[in-house]
Amino acid sequence: MPKTQSAQEALAALNPDVKVLPFQERLTSGNALQRLTDFDVVLDGTDNFPTRYLVNDACVKLGKPNVHGSVFR
């Protein structure tokens, strides 16, 4: 099961009133700002440091709260 689907199901089980819109595509410096613009909060579930820093940089630039929900190894 893709991580995006697993996260969506887990969050819906915890709180069905939360709206989760998963994107199953690679986040890049070319699409990060566009992807994150319309959201109130970003939950970072990345599994590598380059993407984690990319998400953080985009959130800082957009003024969005960034919640780290990932682990390393």
N, CA, C and O atoms as a printed pandas DataFrame, in Angstrom:
     atom_number atom_name residue_name chain_id  residue_number  x_coord  y_coord  z_coord
0              1         N          MET        A               1    0.845   -1.173    0.000
1              2        CA          MET        A               1    0.000    0.000    0.000
2              3         C          MET        A               1    0.898    1.246    0.000
3              4         O          MET        A               1    1.852    1.315    0.775
4              5         N          PRO        A               2    0.607    2.212   -0.846
5              6        CA          PRO        A               2    1.398    3.448   -0.834
6              7         C          PRO        A               2    1.298    4.177    0.503
7              8         O          PRO        A               2    0.259    4.138    1.162
8              9         N          LYS        A               3    2.372    4.837    0.896
9             10        CA          LYS        A               3    2.392    5.590    2.156
10            11         C          LYS        A               3    1.276    6.617    2.220
11            12         O          LYS        A               3    0.693    6.849    3.279
12            13         N          THR        A               4    0.981    7.234    1.078
13            14        CA          THR        A               4   -0.057    8.267    1.060
14            15         C          THR        A               4   -1.417    7.682    1.420
15            16         O          THR        A               4   -2.185    8.293    2.164
16            17         N          GLN        A               5   -1.708    6.511    0.897
17            18        CA          GLN        A               5   -2.986    5.852    1.189
18            19         C          GLN        A               5   -3.036    5.390    2.646
19            20         O          GLN        A               5   -4.056    5.542    3.317
20            21         N          SER        A               6   -1.940    4.831    3.123
21            22        CA          SER        A               6   -1.869    4.385    4.512
22            23         C          SER        A               6   -2.087    5.543    5.477
23            24         O          SER        A               6   -2.830    5.420    6.451
24            25         N          ALA        A               7   -1.432    6.672    5.200
25            26        CA          ALA        A               7   -1.577    7.857    6.056
26            27         C          ALA        A               7   -3.001    8.379    6.018
27            28         O          ALA        A               7   -3.559    8.743    7.054
28            29         N          GLN        A               8   -3.590    8.416    4.842
29            30        CA          GLN        A               8   -4.966    8.896    4.714
30            31         C          GLN        A               8   -5.928    8.023    5.513
31            32         O          GLN        A               8   -6.803    8.543    6.205
32            33         N          GLU        A               9   -5.780    6.726    5.427
33            34        CA          GLU        A               9   -6.658    5.807    6.157
34            35         C          GLU        A               9   -6.455    5.934    7.666
35            36         O          GLU        A               9   -7.424    5.933    8.426
36            37         N          ALA        A              10   -5.206    6.042    8.097
37            38        CA          ALA        A              10   -4.921    6.156    9.531
38            39         C          ALA        A              10   -5.497    7.451   10.094
39            40         O          ALA        A              10   -6.088    7.447   11.175
40            41         N          LEU        A              11   -5.332    8.553    9.376
41            42        CA          LEU        A              11   -5.861    9.833    9.853
42            43         C          LEU        A              11   -7.380    9.850    9.848
43            44         O          LEU        A              11   -7.994   10.417   10.753
44            45         N          ALA        A              12   -7.994    9.240    8.848
45            46        CA          ALA        A              12   -9.461    9.170    8.795
46            47         C          ALA        A              12  -10.013    8.345    9.951
47            48         O          ALA        A              12  -11.080    8.652   10.481
48            49         N          ALA        A              13   -9.286    7.295   10.343
49            50        CA          ALA        A              13   -9.716    6.471   11.468
50            51         C          ALA        A              13   -9.629    7.247   12.781
51            52         O          ALA        A              13  -10.450    7.053   13.677
52            53         N          LEU        A              14   -8.640    8.120   12.890
53            54        CA          LEU        A              14   -8.488    8.928   14.100
54            55         C          LEU        A              14   -9.490   10.075   14.160
55            56         O          LEU        A              14  -10.032   10.384   15.221
56            57         N          ASN        A              15   -9.729   10.703   13.012
57            58        CA          ASN        A              15  -10.621   11.861   12.967
58            59         C          ASN        A              15  -11.226   11.975   11.573
59            60         O          ASN        A              15  -10.586   12.507   10.667
60            61         N          PRO        A              16  -12.441   11.485   11.390
61            62        CA          PRO        A              16  -13.063   11.507   10.061
62            63         C          PRO        A              16  -13.394   12.913    9.556
63            64         O          PRO        A              16  -13.732   13.082    8.385
64            65         N          ASP        A              17  -13.301   13.913   10.419
65            66        CA          ASP        A              17  -13.585   15.284    9.995
66            67         C          ASP        A              17  -12.386   15.975    9.359
67            68         O          ASP        A              17  -12.528   17.064    8.804
68            69         N          VAL        A              18  -11.206   15.358    9.432
69            70        CA          VAL        A              18  -10.006   15.931    8.831
70            71         C          VAL        A              18  -10.001   15.588    7.349
71            72         O          VAL        A              18  -10.211   14.439    6.961
72            73         N          LYS        A              19   -9.757   16.604    6.527
73            74        CA          LYS        A              19   -9.706   16.392    5.085
74            75         C          LYS        A              19   -8.260   16.156    4.674
75            76         O          LYS        A              19   -7.403   17.019    4.866
76            77         N          VAL        A              20   -7.995   14.991    4.110
77            78        CA          VAL        A              20   -6.651   14.619    3.676
78            79         C          VAL        A              20   -6.660   14.475    2.159
79            80         O          VAL        A              20   -7.472   13.735    1.604
80            81         N          LEU        A              21   -5.756   15.184    1.493
81            82        CA          LEU        A              21   -5.624   15.089    0.039
82            83         C          LEU        A              21   -4.223   14.581   -0.290
83            84         O          LEU        A              21   -3.281   15.367   -0.387
84            85         N          PRO        A              22   -4.088   13.276   -0.460
85            86        CA          PRO        A              22   -2.761   12.732   -0.738
86            87         C          PRO        A              22   -2.351   12.938   -2.192
87            88         O          PRO        A              22   -3.184   12.865   -3.095
88            89         N          PHE        A              23   -1.076   13.192   -2.409
89            90        CA          PHE        A              23   -0.510   13.304   -3.746
90            91         C          PHE        A              23    0.552   12.237   -3.872
91            92         O          PHE        A              23    1.553   12.261   -3.156
92            93         N          GLN        A              24    0.340   11.304   -4.775
93            94        CA          GLN        A              24    1.310   10.229   -4.954
94            95         C          GLN        A              24    2.218   10.579   -6.133
95            96         O          GLN        A              24    2.152    9.973   -7.202
96            97         N          GLU        A              25    3.059   11.567   -5.897
97            98        CA          GLU        A              25    4.033   11.992   -6.899
98            99         C          GLU        A              25    5.266   12.504   -6.177
99           100         O          GLU        A              25    5.195   12.878   -5.006
100          101         N          ARG        A              26    6.373   12.521   -6.857
101          102        CA          ARG        A              26    7.618   12.983   -6.260
102          103         C          ARG        A              26    7.574   14.496   -6.080
103          104         O          ARG        A              26    7.241   15.231   -7.009
104          105         N          LEU        A              27    7.911   14.949   -4.888
105          106        CA          LEU        A              27    7.982   16.378   -4.606
106          107         C          LEU        A              27    9.349   16.878   -5.041
107          108         O          LEU        A              27   10.374   16.317   -4.655
108          109         N          THR        A              28    9.361   17.939   -5.849
109          110        CA          THR        A              28   10.613   18.480   -6.358
110          111         C          THR        A              28   10.654   19.985   -6.106
111          112         O          THR        A              28    9.653   20.590   -5.724
112          113         N          SER        A              29   11.809   20.569   -6.323
113          114        CA          SER        A              29   11.908   22.023   -6.183
114          115         C          SER        A              29   11.060   22.721   -7.231
115          116         O          SER        A              29   10.703   23.886   -7.056
116          117         N          GLY        A              30   10.733   22.043   -8.304
117          118        CA          GLY        A              30    9.902   22.609   -9.351
118          119         C          GLY        A              30    8.417   22.609   -9.054
119          120         O          GLY        A              30    7.674   23.405   -9.627
120          121         N          ASN        A              31    7.960   21.712   -8.149
121          122        CA          ASN        A              31    6.520   21.654   -7.877
122          123         C          ASN        A              31    6.149   21.869   -6.405
123          124         O          ASN        A              31    4.964   21.905   -6.073
124          125         N          ALA        A              32    7.131   22.012   -5.529
125          126        CA          ALA        A              32    6.856   22.089   -4.092
126          127         C          ALA        A              32    5.954   23.270   -3.720
127          128         O          ALA        A              32    4.972   23.088   -3.000
128          129         N          LEU        A              33    6.269   24.457   -4.193
129          130        CA          LEU        A              33    5.458   25.629   -3.835
130          131         C          LEU        A              33    4.037   25.488   -4.355
131          132         O          LEU        A              33    3.080   25.817   -3.654
132          133         N          GLN        A              34    3.899   25.003   -5.570
133          134        CA          GLN        A              34    2.573   24.809   -6.159
134          135         C          GLN        A              34    1.764   23.783   -5.361
135          136         O          GLN        A              34    0.582   24.001   -5.095
136          137         N          ARG        A              35    2.384   22.679   -4.982
137          138        CA          ARG        A              35    1.683   21.614   -4.254
138          139         C          ARG        A              35    1.242   22.058   -2.861
139          140         O          ARG        A              35    0.167   21.666   -2.409
140          141         N          LEU        A              36    2.039   22.857   -2.179
141          142        CA          LEU        A              36    1.763   23.191   -0.781
142          143         C          LEU        A              36    0.956   24.475   -0.594
143          144         O          LEU        A              36    0.502   24.755    0.515
144          145         N          THR        A              37    0.772   25.248   -1.639
145          146        CA          THR        A              37    0.126   26.557   -1.538
146          147         C          THR        A              37   -1.272   26.516   -0.922
147          148         O          THR        A              37   -1.596   27.362   -0.089
148          149         N          ASP        A              38   -2.090   25.572   -1.305
149          150        CA          ASP        A              38   -3.506   25.574   -0.916
150          151         C          ASP        A              38   -3.804   24.945    0.445
151          152         O          ASP        A              38   -4.968   24.849    0.832
152          153         N          PHE        A              39   -2.785   24.521    1.170
153          154        CA          PHE        A              39   -3.014   23.826    2.430
154          155         C          PHE        A              39   -2.757   24.717    3.633
155          156         O          PHE        A              39   -1.923   25.621    3.583
156          157         N          ASP        A              40   -3.483   24.454    4.718
157          158        CA          ASP        A              40   -3.326   25.217    5.954
158          159         C          ASP        A              40   -2.136   24.733    6.772
159          160         O          ASP        A              40   -1.443   25.530    7.405
160          161         N          VAL        A              41   -1.901   23.421    6.756
161          162        CA          VAL        A              41   -0.835   22.785    7.534
162          163         C          VAL        A              41   -0.200   21.716    6.655
163          164         O          VAL        A              41   -0.894   21.046    5.891
164          165         N          VAL        A              42    1.101   21.555    6.760
165          166        CA          VAL        A              42    1.800   20.509    6.013
166          167         C          VAL        A              42    2.333   19.486    7.005
167          168         O          VAL        A              42    3.061   19.836    7.934
168          169         N          LEU        A              43    1.971   18.224    6.811
169          170        CA          LEU        A              43    2.486   17.128    7.624
170          171         C          LEU        A              43    3.597   16.454    6.836
171          172         O          LEU        A              43    3.349   15.823    5.809
172          173         N          ASP        A              44    4.805   16.589    7.317
173          174        CA          ASP        A              44    5.978   16.048    6.642
174          175         C          ASP        A              44    6.198   14.612    7.085
175          176         O          ASP        A              44    6.606   14.359    8.218
176          177         N          GLY        A              45    5.929   13.681    6.195
177          178        CA          GLY        A              45    6.152   12.265    6.480
178          179         C          GLY        A              45    7.263   11.706    5.611
179          180         O          GLY        A              45    7.268   10.517    5.292
180          181         N          THR        A              46    8.199   12.552    5.229
181          182        CA          THR        A              46    9.263   12.127    4.324
182          183         C          THR        A              46   10.230   11.162    5.018
183          184         O          THR        A              46   10.317   11.099    6.245
184          185         N          ASP        A              47   10.951   10.414    4.177
185          186        CA          ASP        A              47   11.881    9.430    4.727
186          187         C          ASP        A              47   13.328    9.692    4.314
187          188         O          ASP        A              47   14.177    8.803    4.374
188          189         N          ASN        A              48   13.593   10.947    3.887
189          190        CA          ASN        A              48   14.976   11.292    3.553
190          191         C          ASN        A              48   15.191   12.780    3.821
191          192         O          ASN        A              48   14.254   13.579    3.794
192          193         N          PHE        A              49   16.434   13.124    4.078
193          194        CA          PHE        A              49   16.736   14.500    4.470
194          195         C          PHE        A              49   16.585   15.523    3.344
195          196         O          PHE        A              49   16.080   16.614    3.608
196          197         N          PRO        A              50   16.989   15.239    2.114
197          198        CA          PRO        A              50   16.816   16.253    1.071
198          199         C          PRO        A              50   15.350   16.683    0.889
199          200         O          PRO        A              50   15.062   17.871    0.740
200          201         N          THR        A              51   14.441   15.722    0.903
201          202        CA          THR        A              51   13.027   16.061    0.749
202          203         C          THR        A              51   12.502   16.776    1.985
203          204         O          THR        A              51   11.673   17.680    1.885
204          205         N          ARG        A              52   12.983   16.370    3.132
205          206        CA          ARG        A              52   12.564   17.028    4.375
206          207         C          ARG        A              52   12.967   18.507    4.365
207          208         O          ARG        A              52   12.188   19.371    4.767
208          209         N          TYR        A              53   14.181   18.784    3.906
209          210        CA          TYR        A              53   14.630   20.175    3.821
210          211         C          TYR        A              53   13.851   20.935    2.755
211          212         O          TYR        A              53   13.563   22.120    2.926
212          213         N          LEU        A              54   13.508   20.272    1.664
213          214        CA          LEU        A              54   12.705   20.901    0.613
214          215         C          LEU        A              54   11.335   21.293    1.151
215          216         O          LEU        A              54   10.870   22.407    0.908
216          217         N          VAL        A              55   10.686   20.391    1.876
217          218        CA          VAL        A              55    9.380   20.687    2.469
218          219         C          VAL        A              55    9.510   21.853    3.448
219          220         O          VAL        A              55    8.683   22.765    3.437
220          221         N          ASN        A              56   10.533   21.829    4.287
221          222        CA          ASN        A              56   10.729   22.915    5.248
222          223         C          ASN        A              56   10.933   24.249    4.544
223          224         O          ASN        A              56   10.317   25.248    4.917
224          225         N          ASP        A              57   11.793   24.274    3.529
225          226        CA          ASP        A              57   12.050   25.517    2.798
226          227         C          ASP        A              57   10.769   26.059    2.163
227          228         O          ASP        A              57   10.507   27.260    2.217
228          229         N          ALA        A              58    9.976   25.176    1.563
229          230        CA          ALA        A              58    8.725   25.603    0.929
230          231         C          ALA        A              58    7.755   26.144    1.973
231          232         O          ALA        A              58    7.094   27.155    1.736
232          233         N          CYS        A              59    7.664   25.481    3.123
233          234        CA          CYS        A              59    6.763   25.945    4.179
234          235         C          CYS        A              59    7.191   27.308    4.713
235          236         O          CYS        A              59    6.353   28.176    4.957
236          237         N          VAL        A              60    8.484   27.491    4.892
237          238        CA          VAL        A              60    8.981   28.788    5.365
238          239         C          VAL        A              60    8.632   29.865    4.349
239          240         O          VAL        A              60    8.139   30.932    4.716
240          241         N          LYS        A              61    8.882   29.592    3.083
241          242        CA          LYS        A              61    8.613   30.561    2.023
242          243         C          LYS        A              61    7.122   30.908    1.949
243          244         O          LYS        A              61    6.760   32.057    1.694
244          245         N          LEU        A              62    6.256   29.904    2.175
245          246        CA          LEU        A              62    4.812   30.110    2.084
246          247         C          LEU        A              62    4.176   30.533    3.408
247          248         O          LEU        A              62    2.995   30.878    3.441
248          249         N          GLY        A              63    4.947   30.510    4.501
249          250        CA          GLY        A              63    4.399   30.849    5.812
250          251         C          GLY        A              63    3.435   29.803    6.342
251          252         O          GLY        A              63    2.478   30.133    7.042
252          253         N          LYS        A              64    3.684   28.535    6.009
253          254        CA          LYS        A              64    2.814   27.428    6.422
254          255         C          LYS        A              64    3.421   26.685    7.610
255          256         O          LYS        A              64    4.635   26.493    7.664
256          257         N          PRO        A              65    2.582   26.265    8.565
257          258        CA          PRO        A              65    3.099   25.403    9.636
258          259         C          PRO        A              65    3.547   24.060    9.056
259          260         O          PRO        A              65    2.869   23.484    8.204
260          261         N          ASN        A              66    4.669   23.580    9.515
261          262        CA          ASN        A              66    5.235   22.318    9.045
262          263         C          ASN        A              66    5.349   21.376   10.241
263          264         O          ASN        A              66    6.117   21.624   11.170
264          265         N          VAL        A              67    4.581   20.305   10.203
265          266        CA          VAL        A              67    4.582   19.322   11.288
266          267         C          VAL        A              67    5.407   18.131   10.830
267          268         O          VAL        A              67    5.088   17.495    9.826
268          269         N          HIS        A              68    6.477   17.829   11.575
269          270        CA          HIS        A              68    7.321   16.712   11.221
270          271         C          HIS        A              68    6.714   15.424   11.766
271          272         O          HIS        A              68    6.559   15.264   12.976
272          273         N          GLY        A              69    6.374   14.514   10.867
273          274        CA          GLY        A              69    5.811   13.228   11.271
274          275         C          GLY        A              69    6.610   12.090   10.711
275          276         O          GLY        A              69    6.055   11.049   10.360
276          277         N          SER        A              70    7.913   12.271   10.623
277          278        CA          SER        A              70    8.750   11.241   10.003
278          279         C          SER        A              70    9.819   10.765   10.971
279          280         O          SER        A              70   10.079   11.381   12.005
280          281         N          VAL        A              71   10.423    9.662   10.603
281          282        CA          VAL        A              71   11.526    9.122   11.394
282          283         C          VAL        A              71   12.659    8.788   10.442
283          284         O          VAL        A              71   12.464    8.719    9.228
284          285         N          PHE        A              72   13.823    8.583   10.990
285          286        CA          PHE        A              72   14.966    8.204   10.182
286          287         C          PHE        A              72   15.370    6.798   10.554
287          288         O          PHE        A              72   15.613    6.497   11.722
288          289         N          ARG        A              73   15.441    5.935    9.552
289          290        CA          ARG        A              73   15.799    4.515    9.698
290          291         C          ARG        A              73   14.762    3.803   10.484
291          292         O          ARG        A              73   14.881    2.600   10.715
